Amino acid sequence: MRRDQRGAVTAELALGIPLLLALTWGLVWLLSVGEAQVRVVDAAREAARAAARGEAPAACAARGEQVAPGSTVVVSLTGGEAVSTVTASVGPPGGLLGFLPSVRLRARAVSAAEGP
C-alpha cells in the first residue's frame, strides 16, 4: 500500500456507514408502513363484518379502531350493504429521514347485510 493512500479506507468507511444506516432505517420504515396497511385492511374488514351483523355504527367503528389504533373508521349502511372506510397516517422515522412526508393509508371494505 502506498503511503499517500494510507487513510483512504478509513475515510471511505466513515462516509459509507451513515449511508448504509440511512438505507437500513428506510427499509425498516417501509416494513412498518406495510404492517400498518395490513392492520388498516383488517380493521376495515372487521368493522364491515360487525355492521353487517347489525351492530351499531359506533360499536363497529370502535371495533375497527381496536384493530388499527390511531386510525379513523367510518361505517355506513346503504342498500343492504355495510361499508367501512379506514384511514391512518404513518409518520417518517426521525434522524436522516425526518424530512420525508407522512404516508396516508386507506382501506375500504363492503359486506352484505345479514338477516331480514
N, C-alpha and C positions, 0 to 999 in steps of 0.2 A: 504494500500500500504506500502510495506516495505521501510525502509529508504535508502537502497542501490540501489533501482530501481527507485528512485525519478526522475532522469533526463533522463531515458531511452526513454520515449515517445517523448520528445523534440529532442533527438538525432536521433531517427528513422524518425521523421518528417523532420528534417533538411537534412537527407540523401535521403529521398524519394521524396521530392518536385523537385529537379533538374532532377531526372529520369522521373517523370511524365511530366515535362515541355518538356524534350527532346522527349518523346514519342508523345506528342501533336504536337510539331513542326514538327516531321517527318510525322505524318499523314496529316498535313496541306500541307506539301511539296508534298506528294503523290497525294493529290487532285489537286494541281496546275499542276502536271505532266499530270494527266488525262484531265484536262481542256485544256492544251496545245496540247495534242494528238487530241482532238476533233477539235481544230482550224486547225491543220495541215491537217486532213482529209477533213475538209470543204474547205480549200484553194486548195487542190489537185482537188477536185470536181469542184470548181468554175473555176479554170484555164483550166481544161479539157473541160468543157462546152463552155467556151469562145473560145477555139481553135477549137472546133467542129463547132461553128457558123461561123468560117472563120476569126476571129480576128488575128492580127499579134502576133507571139510568144512573143515578148517583152511586148506587151499590156496584154497578158494573164498572163505572169509572174508577171507583176505589180499588176494585179488584185488579184492574189494569195497572194502576199506579203502584200496587204492591209488587207486581211482576217487573215493572221498569220504574224504579224510584227516580223522582225528579222529572218525570215526563208529564205531558199534558194529554189527557184522554177525553175524547168527545164521543158520546154514544147517542145514536138516534134510531128510531123505529119508523120505517117508511114502507108502505106497501107489502107488509108481511115479511120484511127483511130487517134484520138487525145490522146496523153499520157502525163500526167503531174506527176512529182515526186517532192514532197516537203520534205525537211529535216529541222530539227530545233534541238536546244540543250537547255536543261533546267538545269541550274546550281543548286547545292545544297544550302540549306539555310546556313547562317553563324552560328556562335556560336558552340555549341557542335557537330553539324552535318556537319561542314565545311570540314571535311576530306573525305566526300563521293564524288564519281566522278559524272560528269555531265551525264544526261540521254539524249541519242540521239533518236530523234523521226523521223519516216519516214512514208510517206503515198504515195500511187500511185493510180491514177485514170485513167480510159480509157473511152473514149466516141466515138461513131461512128460519123464521119464527116457528116454534113448536106449538103444538096444541091447536084447539079450535079457533 
